[in-house]
């Protein structure tokens, strides 16, 4: 998903609990299982940090959430008053992963996003957007809780428009040559042809 689609999805989600879930999934690149198992005791608002406990591969890690998530978080806590887990279902039990998948699907329709979106899509988008913003893949690997960089590379792909903006090395070399030879600014590879 593009960053614009993420914002549209969050803004079109009217239910505060659902909005908090979507924002946290994307803001931290969480797996849906990590979100539904997130205990209130593992949320540090002052540090803007979550402690992801006993995740895939029995790993623990810390992740930071966005400053812009704090107002949603505070509003959510005041409105829903969860007791043990960040998000709770019936009788203070864990929320269902299937429920999350369903409301994401519904809210994508409201946001006029016509592609399949799952909680994992939000995680994938988080990793891709970090990479596009110049974050080193080793840091992304740590944030996602991956043991190997190869796993991280599967989740991170670069959008085509960014690939098209990369300068070709031949053009760069020709430009450097032109800049170095100030007497002849019209250096061409094909001699007489532009």
C-alpha positions in Angstrom: 0.0 0.0 0.0 1.1 3.6 -0.6 1.5 5.9 2.4 -1.5 7.8 1.1 -3.7 4.6 1.1 -2.6 3.9 4.7 -3.7 7.4 5.8 -7.0 7.0 3.8 -7.7 3.6 5.5 -7.1 5.0 9.0 -9.2 8.1 8.3 -12.1 6.1 6.9 -12.2 3.8 9.9 -14.9 5.2 12.1 -14.7 2.7 15.0 -12.0 4.0 17.4 -10.8 0.5 18.4 -10.4 -0.5 14.8 -8.6 2.7 14.0 -6.2 2.1 16.9 -5.5 -1.4 15.7 -4.8 -0.4 12.1 -2.6 2.5 13.2 -0.6 0.3 15.6 -0.2 -2.5 13.1 1.3 -0.1 10.6 3.1 2.2 13.0 5.1 -0.7 14.5 5.0 -3.3 11.6 3.4 -5.8 13.9 2.2 -9.3 13.0 -1.5 -9.7 13.9 -0.5 -12.4 16.5 1.8 -9.8 18.2 -1.0 -7.3 18.3 -3.6 -9.6 19.8 -1.1 -10.9 22.4 0.1 -7.4 23.3 -0.3 -6.8 27.1 -1.0 -3.4 28.6 2.1 -3.9 30.8 4.2 -4.0 27.6 3.2 -0.5 26.4 5.4 2.4 27.5 3.7 5.6 26.5 6.5 7.8 27.9 9.1 6.1 25.7 6.7 5.6 22.8 7.7 1.9 22.9 6.2 -1.6 22.8 7.8 -4.7 24.2 6.9 -7.5 21.9 7.2 -10.6 24.0 7.8 -14.2 22.9 7.0 -13.5 19.2 7.7 -15.7 16.3 10.8 -17.8 16.9 10.3 -17.1 20.6 12.0 -13.7 20.3 11.5 -10.6 22.3 12.0 -7.1 20.8 11.3 -3.4 21.4 9.6 -1.3 18.7 8.7 2.4 18.7 5.4 3.8 17.7 4.6 7.1 16.0 4.1 10.3 17.9 0.9 10.7 15.9 -0.4 7.5 17.4 -0.4 8.8 21.0 -3.7 10.8 20.7 -5.4 7.8 19.2 -4.0 5.6 22.0 -5.0 7.9 24.8 -8.5 8.3 23.3 -8.8 4.5 22.9 -7.7 3.8 26.5 -10.2 6.4 27.9 -13.0 5.1 25.8 -12.5 1.3 26.0 -10.6 0.9 29.2 -8.9 -2.5 28.4 -7.9 -4.5 31.4 -5.1 -6.9 30.4 -4.5 -6.9 26.6 -4.2 -3.8 24.4 -7.2 -4.9 22.5 -9.8 -7.2 24.0 -12.8 -9.0 22.7 -15.8 -10.4 24.6 -15.4 -10.8 28.4 -11.8 -9.3 28.4 -10.5 -12.2 26.2 -8.0 -11.8 23.4 -9.4 -10.1 20.3 -9.8 -12.3 17.2 -7.4 -12.2 14.3 -10.3 -13.0 12.0 -12.2 -10.0 13.3 -9.3 -7.7 12.4 -9.1 -9.2 8.9 -12.8 -8.6 8.4 -12.9 -5.0 9.6 -9.8 -4.1 7.6 -11.5 -5.5 4.5 -14.7 -3.5 5.2 -12.8 -0.2 5.8 -10.7 -0.7 2.7 -14.0 -0.6 0.7 -14.9 2.7 2.5 -11.5 4.1 1.7 -12.0 3.0 -2.0 -8.9 0.8 -1.8 -9.5 -1.9 -4.4 -6.7 -4.3 -3.6 -6.6 -7.1 -1.1 -5.4 -5.8 2.2 -4.6 -7.9 5.3 -2.9 -7.1 8.6 0.3 -8.5 7.0 -0.1 -6.0 4.2 0.3 -3.2 6.8 3.5 -4.9 8.1 4.8 -5.3 4.6 4.0 -1.6 3.8 5.7 -0.5 7.0 8.9 -2.3 6.0 8.8 -1.0 2.4 8.2 2.6 3.5 11.1 2.5 5.9 13.3 1.2 3.1 12.1 3.9 0.7 12.9 6.5 3.4 16.5 5.3 3.5 16.4 3.2 6.6 19.1 0.5 6.5 17.8 -3.0 6.0 19.6 -4.2 9.1 17.5 -1.8 11.2 14.4 -2.9 9.5 15.4 -6.5 10.2 15.6 -5.7 13.9 12.3 -3.8 14.0 10.5 -6.7 12.3 12.1 -9.3 14.5 13.8 -11.3 11.7 16.7 -13.5 12.4 18.1 -13.2 8.8 18.3 -10.3 6.4 17.0 -12.5 3.6 13.7 -12.8 5.4 13.4 -9.0 5.6 14.2 -8.6 1.9 11.1 -10.7 1.1 8.9 -8.2 2.9 10.5 -5.2 1.4 10.0 -4.2 -2.2 10.6 -0.9 -3.8 7.8 0.8 -5.6 8.4 1.1 -9.3 8.2 4.9 -9.4 11.2 5.0 -7.0 13.1 2.6 -9.3 12.4 4.9 -12.2 13.9 7.8 -10.4 17.3 6.1 -9.9 19.9 7.7 -12.2 21.5 5.3 -14.6 25.2 5.0 -14.1 25.9 5.8 -17.8 24.0 9.0 -17.6 25.8 9.9 -14.3 29.2 9.2 -15.9 28.4 11.3 -18.9 27.2 14.2 -16.7 30.4 14.1 -14.7 32.4 14.1 -17.8 30.5 17.2 -19.1 31.0 19.0 -15.8 34.7 18.2 -15.8 35.2 19.4 -19.4 33.8 23.0 -19.2 35.0 23.8 -22.7 32.8 21.2 -24.3 29.4 21.0 -22.6 27.8 19.1 -25.5 29.7 15.8 -25.1 27.7 13.0 -26.7 28.2 9.3 -26.8 27.0 9.1 -30.4 29.3 11.9 -31.5 26.9 13.7 -34.0 23.6 12.5 -32.7 21.8 13.7 -29.6 
